[in-house]
Amino acid sequence: MLVDTNIRVNSDGPRVVNVTNSSISLGFLQGQLQYFQDRGFDMTVLSPERRNGEWEVARPEGVRIIEVPMEREIAPLRDLASLWRLWQIMRALCPAVTNVGTPKAGLLGGLAAWLNRVPCRFYTLHGLRFETTMGLRRRLLVYAERLACRFAHRVICVSQSVREKAIASGVTRRERTVVFGSGSCNGVDASRFSATPERMKQAAQLRRHLGIPAQAPVVLFVGRLTSDKGIPELMEAFCGSVINSWISGYFWWDASRMKTRFLSILGHVWRRIRM
């Protein structure tokens, strides 16, 4: 972890700082960072170190990554420490552009960029964290999301549905939002999913290994296994389905509650959901 805030950079190109609250989120930026780096931009990522249980994401070659501790949940004192650290780094880097994403990084990174008067500030809205909460916690999260949007000049929504929900919830205004194409935070390299002979051979081997018939339809969820992602509802839907349903990911802080609910939902059809 970098502790010296007297950061020295050699690039003369426009400086761009991306802020995320998870090392996994580097996957959202795959290819994008190198693309801008190759075109003369000086790219930096501010992100926490990989947390226990998180899968490892390849770090982009040639892109500066500075580890900044950030909590995923609400933690006022530690959040203030993270804000101070982010402010120091941005003050030293003097970026021309910032792009912050994920709720906590959106709020703290957005505030640090606003305090440093970064001339071009983006907030990538991947989803709305408050949708699965209630009461005081929901009100706090809505207010935090509203602040994160106000700190940015432009809010990049990853889908039209996220955009409409954010507007309906009073989080931001339509004229401040944008959706790229049909919706994405980074686009999709379609060639990765081309049905090449090698990929079809690998797919057939994997189906045999997992006991899935060759022509059977498959539905797969990949992500963090937490109720915020709608996993209990997804499993209920899977239990009433005749297709092959698979869930892949890792448990987060509510793991014990999630596992208990998994068992209560699945019962005698547990074997149909492969963990």
QUIPE-V951944 format. One record per residue. N is the residue number from 1. RES is the residue in three letters. OMEGA is omega in radians with two decimals (NA if undefined). BURIAL is + if it has 24 or more other ideal C-beta (glycine too) atoms within 12 Angstrom, else -. D_CENTER is the distance of its C-alpha to the mean C-alpha in Angstrom with 2 decimals. Layout:
N|RES|OMEGA|BURIAL|D_CENTER + N|RES|OMEGA|BURIAL|D_CENTER
This chain:
1|MET|3.12|-|21.35 + 2|LEU|-3.13|-|22.85 + 3|VAL|3.14|-|25.16 + 4|ASP|-3.13|-|27.28 + 5|THR|3.06|-|26.11 + 6|ASN|-3.02|-|28.88 + 7|ILE|3.10|-|26.59 + 8|ARG|3.11|-|28.49 + 9|VAL|-3.04|-|27.16 + 10|ASN|-3.06|-|29.41 + 11|SER|3.06|-|27.86 + 12|ASP|-3.11|-|29.63 + 13|GLY|3.09|-|26.94 + 14|PRO|-3.07|+|24.65 + 15|ARG|-3.14|+|22.10 + 16|VAL|3.11|+|18.38 + 17|VAL|3.02|+|15.97 + 18|ASN|3.14|+|12.16 + 19|VAL|3.06|+|10.63 + 20|THR|-3.14|+|7.40 + 21|ASN|3.13|+|7.85 + 22|SER|3.10|+|7.17 + 23|SER|3.10|+|9.03 + 24|ILE|-3.10|+|7.15 + 25|SER|3.04|+|4.55 + 26|LEU|3.09|+|8.08 + 27|GLY|3.10|+|8.22 + 28|PHE|-3.05|+|6.59 + 29|LEU|-3.07|+|9.55 + 30|GLN|-3.14|+|12.04 + 31|GLY|-3.09|-|15.38 + 32|GLN|-3.10|+|14.55 + 33|LEU|3.14|+|15.30 + 34|GLN|3.13|-|18.46 + 35|TYR|-3.13|-|19.49 + 36|PHE|3.12|+|19.78 + 37|GLN|-3.12|+|21.23 + 38|ASP|-3.13|-|23.87 + 39|ARG|2.97|-|24.84 + 40|GLY|3.09|-|25.74 + 41|PHE|3.07|+|22.72 + 42|ASP|-2.99|+|22.14 + 43|MET|3.08|+|18.46 + 44|THR|3.06|+|16.99 + 45|VAL|3.04|+|13.64 + 46|LEU|-3.03|+|13.51 + 47|SER|3.05|+|11.46 + 48|PRO|3.03|+|12.80 + 49|GLU|-3.09|-|14.57 + 50|ARG|-3.12|-|13.51 + 51|ARG|3.10|+|14.05 + 52|ASN|3.10|-|16.71 + 53|GLY|3.11|-|15.87 + 54|GLU|3.10|+|12.61 + 55|TRP|-3.07|-|13.36 + 56|GLU|3.11|-|14.05 + 57|VAL|-3.12|-|12.37 + 58|ALA|3.13|-|15.04 + 59|ARG|-3.11|+|15.25 + 60|PRO|-3.09|+|16.29 + 61|GLU|3.06|-|20.04 + 62|GLY|-3.13|-|21.66 + 63|VAL|-3.12|+|18.67 + 64|ARG|3.09|+|19.08 + 65|ILE|3.13|+|16.50 + 66|ILE|-3.11|+|17.43 + 67|GLU|3.12|+|16.34 + 68|VAL|3.13|+|16.12 + 69|PRO|3.06|+|16.16 + 70|MET|3.08|+|13.92 + 71|GLU|3.08|+|14.13 + 72|ARG|-3.13|+|11.51 + 73|GLU|3.14|-|14.43 + 74|ILE|-3.13|-|17.08 + 75|ALA|-2.94|-|19.36 + 76|PRO|-3.07|-|21.54 + 77|LEU|3.12|-|23.35 + 78|ARG|3.08|-|20.56 + 79|ASP|3.10|+|18.45 + 80|LEU|3.11|-|21.53 + 81|ALA|3.12|-|21.79 + 82|SER|3.12|+|18.24 + 83|LEU|3.13|+|19.10 + 84|TRP|-3.13|-|22.37 + 85|ARG|3.12|+|20.90 + 86|LEU|3.13|+|18.47 + 87|TRP|3.14|+|21.49 + 88|GLN|-3.09|+|23.70 + 89|ILE|-3.14|+|21.61 + 90|MET|3.08|+|21.16 + 91|ARG|3.13|-|24.85 + 92|ALA|-3.08|+|25.75 + 93|LEU|-3.09|+|23.72 + 94|CYS|-3.10|-|24.64 + 95|PRO|3.02|+|21.93 + 96|ALA|-3.09|+|22.79 + 97|VAL|2.96|+|19.24 + 98|THR|3.05|+|16.02 + 99|ASN|-3.09|+|12.57 + 100|VAL|-3.13|+|10.29 + 101|GLY|-2.96|+|6.76 + 102|THR|-2.96|+|5.36 + 103|PRO|-3.07|+|8.83 + 104|LYS|3.11|+|10.70 + 105|ALA|3.09|+|10.04 + 106|GLY|-3.14|+|10.74 + 107|LEU|-3.07|+|13.93 + 108|LEU|3.11|+|15.16 + 109|GLY|3.10|+|14.22 + 110|GLY|3.11|+|15.46 + 111|LEU|3.12|+|18.57 + 112|ALA|3.11|+|19.29 + 113|ALA|3.13|+|19.20 + 114|TRP|3.13|+|21.40 + 115|LEU|3.12|-|23.77 + 116|ASN|3.11|+|24.15 + 117|ARG|3.06|-|24.84 + 118|VAL|-2.98|+|22.52 + 119|PRO|-3.11|-|24.06 + 120|CYS|-3.01|-|21.05 + 121|ARG|3.09|+|17.87 + 122|PHE|2.99|+|14.83 + 123|TYR|3.11|+|12.02 + 124|THR|-3.08|+|9.26 + 125|LEU|-3.10|+|9.03 + 126|HIS|-3.10|+|6.42 + 127|GLY|-3.10|+|8.76 + 128|LEU|-3.05|+|11.42 + 129|ARG|-3.02|+|11.27 + 130|PHE|-3.03|+|15.07 + 131|GLU|-3.10|+|15.94 + 132|THR|-3.13|-|16.67 + 133|THR|-3.13|-|18.54 + 134|MET|3.01|-|22.12 + 135|GLY|-3.08|-|24.66 + 136|LEU|-3.13|-|24.20 + 137|ARG|3.12|-|20.66 + 138|ARG|-3.13|-|19.71 + 139|ARG|3.11|-|21.74 + 140|LEU|-3.11|-|20.15 + 141|LEU|3.08|+|16.58 + 142|VAL|-3.14|+|17.91 + 143|TYR|3.12|-|19.72 + 144|ALA|3.12|+|16.83 + 145|GLU|3.12|+|14.77 + 146|ARG|3.10|+|18.04 + 147|LEU|-3.13|+|18.53 + 148|ALA|3.12|+|15.18 + 149|CYS|-3.12|+|16.19 + 150|ARG|3.11|+|19.69 + 151|PHE|-3.08|+|18.88 + 152|ALA|3.02|+|17.55 + 153|HIS|-3.11|+|20.05 + 154|ARG|3.12|+|17.86 + 155|VAL|3.12|+|14.87 + 156|ILE|3.12|+|13.05 + 157|CYS|-3.04|+|12.31 + 158|VAL|3.09|+|10.65 + 159|SER|3.09|+|13.73 + 160|GLN|-3.13|-|17.17 + 161|SER|3.08|-|16.78 + 162|VAL|3.13|+|13.91 + 163|ARG|-3.10|+|16.21 + 164|GLU|3.13|-|19.26 + 165|LYS|3.12|+|17.93 + 166|ALA|3.12|+|16.82 + 167|ILE|-3.13|+|20.28 + 168|ALA|-3.13|-|22.10 + 169|SER|-3.14|+|20.65 + 170|GLY|-3.11|-|21.89 + 171|VAL|-3.12|+|18.60 + 172|THR|3.13|+|19.43 + 173|ARG|-3.06|-|22.15 + 174|ARG|-3.07|-|22.21 + 175|GLU|3.12|-|23.62 + 176|ARG|-3.04|+|20.69 + 177|THR|3.07|+|18.13 + 178|VAL|3.04|+|17.66 + 179|VAL|3.14|+|16.29 + 180|PHE|3.12|-|16.52 + 181|GLY|3.09|-|18.89 + 182|SER|3.11|-|18.31 + 183|GLY|3.12|+|14.62 + 184|SER|3.01|-|11.77 + 185|CYS|-3.07|+|9.35 + 186|ASN|-3.09|+|11.26 + 187|GLY|-3.12|-|14.04 + 188|VAL|3.05|-|15.31 + 189|ASP|-3.04|-|18.04 + 190|ALA|-3.10|-|20.46 + 191|SER|3.12|-|22.73 + 192|ARG|-3.07|-|20.48 + 193|PHE|3.10|-|21.50 + 194|SER|-3.10|-|25.13 + 195|ALA|3.11|-|27.65 + 196|THR|3.12|-|29.43 + 197|PRO|-3.13|-|32.20 + 198|GLU|-3.14|-|30.37 + 199|ARG|3.12|-|27.23 + 200|MET|3.10|-|29.52 + 201|LYS|3.11|-|31.41 + 202|GLN|3.14|-|28.35 + 203|ALA|3.13|-|27.27 + 204|ALA|3.11|-|30.82 + 205|GLN|3.14|-|30.93 + 206|LEU|3.09|-|27.72 + 207|ARG|3.12|-|29.12 + 208|ARG|-3.12|-|32.37 + 209|HIS|-3.10|-|30.75 + 210|LEU|3.11|-|28.82 + 211|GLY|3.14|-|31.84 + 212|ILE|3.11|-|30.44 + 213|PRO|-3.00|-|33.19 + 214|ALA|-3.06|-|33.03 + 215|GLN|-3.08|-|32.78 + 216|ALA|3.06|-|30.86 + 217|PRO|-3.10|-|27.75 + 218|VAL|3.01|-|24.54 + 219|VAL|-3.07|-|21.43 + 220|LEU|2.96|-|18.45 + 221|PHE|3.07|+|15.28 + 222|VAL|3.13|-|12.76 + 223|GLY|3.14|+|10.04 + 224|ARG|-3.08|+|10.28 + 225|LEU|-3.14|+|13.81 + 226|THR|-3.11|+|14.03 + 227|SER|3.12|+|15.92 + 228|ASP|3.14|+|13.08 + 229|LYS|-3.14|+|11.96 + 230|GLY|-3.09|-|15.62 + 231|ILE|3.12|+|16.74 + 232|PRO|3.12|+|20.29 + 233|GLU|3.12|-|20.86 + 234|LEU|-3.12|+|19.67 + 235|MET|3.07|+|22.09 + 236|GLU|3.10|-|24.84 + 237|ALA|3.12|-|24.46 + 238|PHE|-3.09|+|24.54 + 239|CYS|3.13|+|27.67 + 240|GLY|-3.06|-|29.49 + 241|SER|3.11|-|28.68 + 242|VAL|-3.14|-|30.94 + 243|ILE|3.08|-|28.34 + 244|ASN|-3.06|+|26.76 + 245|SER|-3.07|+|23.55 + 246|TRP|3.08|+|21.22 + 247|ILE|3.14|+|18.24 + 248|SER|3.13|-|16.42 + 249|GLY|3.13|-|14.00 + 250|TYR|3.14|+|14.59 + 251|PHE|3.08|+|15.78 + 252|TRP|-2.97|+|14.36 + 253|TRP|-3.12|-|16.78 + 254|ASP|-3.03|-|18.52 + 255|ALA|-3.07|-|19.42 + 256|SER|3.11|-|23.14 + 257|ARG|-3.14|-|22.96 + 258|MET|-3.13|+|20.75 + 259|LYS|3.12|-|23.21 + 260|THR|-3.14|-|26.13 + 261|ARG|3.07|-|24.95 + 262|PHE|-3.08|+|24.22 + 263|LEU|-3.12|-|27.86 + 264|SER|3.13|-|29.28 + 265|ILE|-2.98|+|27.69 + 266|LEU|-3.14|+|28.54 + 267|GLY|-3.04|-|32.05 + 268|HIS|3.12|-|34.28 + 269|VAL|-3.11|-|31.67 + 270|TRP|-3.07|-|29.41 + 271|ARG|-3.11|-|30.34 + 272|ARG|3.12|+|28.73 + 273|ILE|-3.09|+|25.17 + 274|ARG|-3.14|-|24.42 + 275|MET|NA|-|22.05
